[in-house]
Amino acid sequence: MSGCGCGCGDGAGPFSKGRDLVEFVYNAHEGTIRDQPIRNGALETKCQGCGEHFSLSTYVGSCPQCGGVHAVAPMNPTAENIQFGGKNFTPFL
């Protein structure tokens, strides 16, 4: 169990890294979090795939240049905590 209270129990959680965190946030709370605006506003970041600068405005988003999927956990949404799921990444549902 992740300890976040979502009941997912698959071992991934809000402290996961990379693809695991992207899948966790994407699926957390039956997918209700992924499209919510980040509580303190968009995070300015650089794509971890192609290096393009962009704003991550929801907890899961993609680079407008290459489509690389990025996510940040709602409990600590800072640019330093953004994780990369990969280019053409489709989260596990």
C-alpha positions in Angstrom: 0.0 0.0 0.0 1.3 3.4 -0.9 0.1 5.2 2.2 -1.7 8.0 0.3 -5.1 6.7 1.2 -6.1 6.0 -2.3 -6.3 2.2 -1.7 -4.5 1.3 -4.9 -2.2 -1.1 -3.0 0.0 -2.0 -6.0 3.3 -0.8 -4.3 3.6 2.4 -6.3 2.9 5.6 -4.5 3.4 9.4 -4.2 7.1 8.9 -3.6 7.7 6.7 -6.7 10.1 7.8 -9.4 9.8 8.0 -13.2 7.2 5.9 -15.0 5.9 4.5 -11.7 5.0 7.9 -10.4 3.3 8.9 -13.7 1.2 5.8 -13.6 0.4 6.3 -9.9 -0.8 9.9 -10.4 -2.6 9.0 -13.6 -4.6 6.3 -11.9 -4.9 7.7 -8.3 -8.4 8.2 -7.0 -9.9 6.6 -10.1 -8.2 9.1 -12.4 -9.8 12.2 -10.8 -6.5 13.9 -10.0 -4.6 13.7 -13.3 -6.5 16.6 -15.0 -6.9 18.8 -12.0 -5.0 22.1 -12.0 -1.9 22.1 -9.8 -3.0 23.8 -6.5 -0.4 26.5 -6.4 -0.3 27.1 -10.2 1.5 25.8 -13.2 5.1 24.6 -12.8 7.7 25.8 -15.2 9.8 22.9 -16.3 12.0 21.5 -19.0 11.0 18.3 -20.8 13.0 15.4 -19.6 12.8 13.9 -23.0 13.6 16.6 -25.5 14.7 19.6 -23.3 11.8 21.9 -24.4 10.6 24.4 -21.8 6.9 24.1 -21.0 4.4 24.7 -18.2 2.9 21.7 -16.4 -0.5 23.0 -15.4 -2.2 19.7 -14.3 -0.8 16.8 -12.3 -0.2 14.8 -15.4 0.7 16.5 -18.7 2.7 16.2 -21.8 5.4 18.2 -23.5 3.9 20.1 -26.5 7.0 19.5 -28.5 7.6 15.7 -28.2 4.6 14.4 -26.3 6.7 13.1 -23.4 4.4 12.5 -20.4 5.3 14.1 -17.1 3.6 14.0 -13.7 4.0 15.5 -10.2 2.4 14.1 -7.0 -0.3 16.4 -5.5 1.3 16.2 -2.0 4.5 18.0 -3.1 4.0 19.7 -6.4 7.3 21.4 -7.1 9.3 21.5 -10.4 12.0 19.5 -8.7 9.6 16.6 -8.1 8.3 16.3 -11.7 8.9 12.8 -13.0 9.0 11.6 -16.7 7.1 8.7 -18.0 8.6 8.7 -21.4 7.8 9.7 -25.0 4.7 8.2 -26.4 4.0 6.8 -23.0 0.5 5.5 -22.3 -0.2 5.0 -18.6 -1.3 1.6 -17.4 -5.0 1.7 -16.7 
